[in-house]
Amino acid sequence: MIFSSYDKKEIYVREWTDVAEPCGVVQIAHGMNEYAARYDAFARRLNEMGYAVVADDHRGHGDTDAETLGYAEGEMFSDTVKDMAGIAKYYREKFSGVKYILFGFSYGSFLTQSFIEKYSRFLDGAIIAGSSRQNALAVHVGSLAARLGGLAKGKDAPANFVNKAVFGGYDKKFSDREFLSTDAENNEKYHADPYCNFVCSNNFFIEFFKGLNGLYKRSNAAGLDLSLPLLLISGADDAVGGEKGVGRLYDFYKKCGVKDVTKYLIQGSRHEFLNEREHFEEAFGQISAFIKRLPVRKK
């Protein structure tokens, strides 16, 4: 489906909605350097539970921007959050009267953190996966590097320095220099996929770091609906967050006063736990249990 967003930008949305009388809807926000179709196995398992599933290819990704992978004009992070809100409103109305859950992974998890500060009225629960509360100093340094890259090379140019600093830092934590997952076959497929194997632009990182910088400000956190149930789930060995990063995020939401926040760490798992065959069932069990217990909240 092609969704016309608030600024008339055409956003590609993949649907797994062939479910008789769905009991709910799960909207997926994918990660950086990937796209919605990579969640096919996960979506089909949710279908088996009776849930319709939708996922957009974010700006600069997948079929939304296939010709300019890694780049889109404007404020890519905040614009994508607005896209997600428009999509949520559309499907919430299409599937009225059933629970609606947002699942955000990696980059999508940070989009989700922003989403729930602004648009939690559309949701009955949110799952923040492969995430963390990012270090403020690291965000500041990354933002500066991306801005300098934009000035030197242009906002649409690949942010090679920032990309190497970020992902090289993740990879060096493992002896096989592969932070993505413990599943070699998954890693090979990822690196061979042209919709994954690209470098995001300076503009992407400029806007991403800008978005991260605003997530934990008191003025933005004030928009949280403290009654919205949250599940924080990650691999215990995830270089993006892991035990410490997820712990910081959990503490942040608890201090904000969120009434129902749960964290779960998958032992032995890295970043893409949904694509690790040895960890998928454990992860899906936690996710499905969380979704099942959610009521449809009064709006």
PALUM-820191 format. One record per residue (C-alpha): residue in three letters; y, x, z. Coordinates in steps of 0.02 Angstrom, whole numbers, plus 50000, padded with zeros to 5 digits. Example, Ala and Ser with C-alpha at 12.3 -4.5 7.8 and 13.67 -1.06 7.14 Angstrom:
BEGIN
 res     Y     X     Z
 ALA 49775 50615 50390
 SER 49947 50684 50357
//
This chain:
BEGIN
 res     Y     X     Z
 MET 50000 50000 50000
 ILE 50176 50059 49962
 PHE 50296 50020 50104
 SER 50483 50018 50069
 SER 50564 50092 50222
 TYR 50734 50061 50298
 ASP 50819 50178 50173
 LYS 50714 50116 50024
 LYS 50605 50272 50031
 GLU 50431 50227 49968
 ILE 50300 50271 50099
 TYR 50116 50272 50054
 VAL 50010 50178 50180
 ARG 49821 50184 50180
 GLU 49734 50029 50246
 TRP 49562 50004 50323
 THR 49586 49818 50351
 ASP 49427 49740 50281
 VAL 49380 49672 50452
 ALA 49336 49490 50483
 GLU 49450 49421 50619
 PRO 49510 49588 50688
 CYS 49534 49597 50875
 GLY 49672 49725 50857
 VAL 49761 49851 50747
 VAL 49767 50040 50765
 GLN 49908 50130 50677
 ILE 49878 50316 50650
 ALA 50014 50449 50641
 HIS 49935 50604 50564
 GLY 49975 50786 50597
 MET 50074 50918 50506
 ASN 50000 50984 50344
 GLU 49877 50841 50323
 TYR 49873 50659 50270
 ALA 49805 50488 50315
 ALA 49642 50494 50216
 ARG 49576 50632 50330
 TYR 49554 50497 50463
 ASP 49430 50397 50359
 ALA 49279 50424 50473
 PHE 49381 50384 50629
 ALA 49455 50229 50548
 ARG 49285 50164 50494
 ARG 49217 50182 50670
 LEU 49366 50081 50732
 ASN 49327 49952 50598
 GLU 49151 49938 50670
 MET 49232 49895 50837
 GLY 49329 49755 50753
 TYR 49496 49844 50731
 ALA 49600 49852 50573
 VAL 49674 50024 50543
 VAL 49829 50081 50449
 ALA 49904 50254 50424
 ASP 50052 50315 50323
 ASP 50071 50482 50237
 HIS 50226 50547 50325
 ARG 50380 50609 50234
 GLY 50341 50776 50154
 HIS 50154 50742 50158
 GLY 50013 50666 50056
 ASP 50047 50537 49923
 THR 50218 50496 49994
 ASP 50288 50663 49935
 ALA 50148 50740 49832
 GLU 50271 50832 49719
 THR 50370 50909 49862
 LEU 50240 50940 49997
 GLY 50323 51000 50156
 TYR 50495 50939 50107
 ALA 50595 50778 50105
 GLU 50781 50752 50113
 GLY 50867 50695 50271
 GLU 50812 50698 50452
 MET 50626 50708 50422
 PHE 50570 50685 50602
 SER 50682 50540 50653
 ASP 50665 50459 50481
 THR 50476 50463 50498
 VAL 50486 50380 50669
 LYS 50589 50243 50587
 ASP 50458 50228 50450
 MET 50324 50207 50583
 ALA 50425 50073 50670
 GLY 50447 49975 50509
 ILE 50261 49988 50473
 ALA 50219 49933 50650
 LYS 50333 49782 50634
 TYR 50254 49734 50468
 TYR 50074 49744 50527
 ARG 50112 49671 50698
 GLU 50175 49516 50607
 LYS 50033 49517 50481
 PHE 49902 49525 50620
 SER 49991 49420 50749
 GLY 49916 49382 50918
 VAL 49805 49537 50931
 LYS 49830 49702 51020
 TYR 49921 49841 50929
 ILE 49892 50025 50969
 LEU 49976 50183 50903
 PHE 49870 50340 50889
 GLY 49968 50499 50856
 PHE 49889 50669 50828
 SER 49975 50840 50834
 TYR 50141 50821 50738
 GLY 50103 50635 50743
 SER 50086 50646 50932
 PHE 50265 50708 50947
 LEU 50321 50570 50829
 THR 50229 50452 50946
 GLN 50317 50524 51098
 SER 50482 50484 51012
 PHE 50420 50314 50953
 ILE 50378 50251 51127
 GLU 50552 50296 51188
 LYS 50626 50180 51057
 TYR 50500 50054 50993
 SER 50370 50022 51128
 ARG 50401 49835 51108
 PHE 50285 49841 50957
 LEU 50140 49915 51057
 ASP 50007 49868 51182
 GLY 49957 50049 51209
 ALA 49980 50224 51139
 ILE 49863 50372 51120
 ILE 49946 50543 51117
 ALA 49817 50666 51049
 GLY 49820 50853 51021
 SER 49988 50862 51105
 SER 50089 50939 51246
 ARG 50260 50951 51322
 GLN 50331 51096 51223
 ASN 50419 51242 51306
 ALA 50608 51221 51291
 LEU 50640 51405 51256
 ALA 50509 51410 51117
 VAL 50587 51255 51039
 HIS 50760 51335 51046
 VAL 50700 51497 50966
 GLY 50604 51403 50832
 SER 50754 51295 50793
 LEU 50865 51447 50773
 ALA 50740 51532 50658
 ALA 50723 51377 50550
 ARG 50911 51356 50535
 LEU 50933 51538 50486
 GLY 50796 51515 50356
 GLY 50885 51362 50289
 LEU 51048 51458 50272
 ALA 50965 51607 50188
 LYS 50840 51520 50073
 GLY 50890 51337 50070
 LYS 50826 51188 50167
 ASP 50697 51147 50035
 ALA 50622 51323 50036
 PRO 50457 51356 50127
 ALA 50485 51413 50307
 ASN 50367 51560 50291
 PHE 50428 51655 50444
 VAL 50423 51505 50562
 ASN 50256 51448 50492
 LYS 50177 51619 50520
 ALA 50250 51631 50695
 VAL 50184 51460 50745
 PHE 50012 51459 50667
 GLY 49982 51645 50684
 GLY 50017 51627 50869
 TYR 49890 51487 50882
 ASP 49756 51580 50783
 LYS 49768 51743 50880
 LYS 49707 51654 51037
 PHE 49532 51645 50961
 SER 49413 51785 50911
 ASP 49379 51700 50744
 ARG 49567 51674 50722
 GLU 49543 51488 50690
 PHE 49636 51371 50806
 LEU 49601 51215 50703
 SER 49426 51171 50763
 THR 49257 51239 50816
 ASP 49180 51165 50658
 ALA 49175 51297 50519
 GLU 49140 51168 50384
 ASN 49292 51067 50434
 ASN 49400 51223 50435
 GLU 49342 51273 50260
 LYS 49378 51099 50191
 TYR 49551 51099 50270
 HIS 49601 51267 50198
 ALA 49535 51219 50025
 ASP 49631 51054 50021
 PRO 49796 51067 49925
 TYR 49864 50923 50030
 CYS 49839 51033 50184
 ASN 49860 51211 50122
 PHE 50049 51222 50103
 VAL 50198 51285 50202
 CYS 50322 51158 50268
 SER 50505 51179 50224
 ASN 50648 51243 50327
 ASN 50713 51065 50335
 PHE 50548 51005 50406
 PHE 50555 51131 50548
 ILE 50742 51107 50578
 GLU 50716 50921 50602
 PHE 50552 50942 50697
 PHE 50630 51057 50825
 LYS 50781 50941 50837
 GLY 50662 50799 50875
 LEU 50567 50901 51004
 ASN 50728 50950 51088
 GLY 50772 50768 51119
 LEU 50605 50706 51183
 TYR 50626 50749 51366
 LYS 50811 50715 51389
 ARG 50844 50589 51526
 SER 50945 50478 51409
 ASN 50801 50462 51286
 ALA 50664 50449 51418
 ALA 50760 50302 51490
 GLY 50698 50203 51341
 LEU 50517 50215 51396
 ASP 50430 50052 51439
 LEU 50351 50102 51603
 SER 50218 49967 51585
 LEU 50151 50036 51419
 PRO 49977 50112 51447
 LEU 49960 50290 51383
 LEU 49808 50400 51349
 LEU 49836 50587 51330
 ILE 49682 50666 51251
 SER 49659 50844 51188
 GLY 49535 50984 51173
 ALA 49534 51091 51330
 ASP 49549 51245 51218
 ASP 49683 51171 51104
 ALA 49814 51304 51068
 VAL 49947 51170 51040
 GLY 49935 51111 51218
 GLY 49769 51122 51304
 GLU 49756 51099 51491
 LYS 49929 51167 51534
 GLY 50027 51082 51396
 VAL 49943 50914 51421
 GLY 49967 50934 51608
 ARG 50154 50959 51584
 LEU 50164 50803 51476
 TYR 50063 50702 51601
 ASP 50177 50757 51742
 PHE 50330 50710 51638
 TYR 50269 50532 51612
 LYS 50218 50514 51793
 LYS 50389 50573 51851
 CYS 50469 50449 51731
 GLY 50372 50313 51820
 VAL 50246 50264 51687
 LYS 50123 50155 51781
 ASP 49966 50182 51676
 VAL 49945 50357 51605
 THR 49777 50443 51587
 LYS 49737 50619 51530
 TYR 49570 50678 51463
 LEU 49523 50854 51409
 ILE 49371 50884 51300
 GLN 49286 51042 51362
 GLY 49248 51172 51228
 SER 49354 51082 51098
 ARG 49502 51152 51003
 HIS 49637 51058 50907
 GLU 49550 50938 50786
 PHE 49425 50863 50906
 LEU 49397 50714 50789
 ASN 49331 50835 50658
 GLU 49215 50930 50775
 ARG 49042 50855 50757
 GLU 48989 50914 50929
 HIS 49139 50830 51013
 PHE 49176 50675 50908
 GLU 49068 50554 51006
 GLU 49140 50608 51174
 ALA 49317 50591 51107
 PHE 49284 50425 51022
 GLY 49204 50358 51181
 GLN 49362 50393 51280
 ILE 49475 50321 51145
 SER 49371 50164 51121
 ALA 49359 50132 51309
 PHE 49549 50146 51323
 ILE 49578 50028 51178
 LYS 49453 49899 51240
 ARG 49534 49884 51411
 LEU 49708 49850 51342
 PRO 49773 49672 51353
 VAL 49896 49599 51229
 ARG 50058 49620 51323
 LYS 50189 49484 51333
 LYS 50334 49530 51220
//
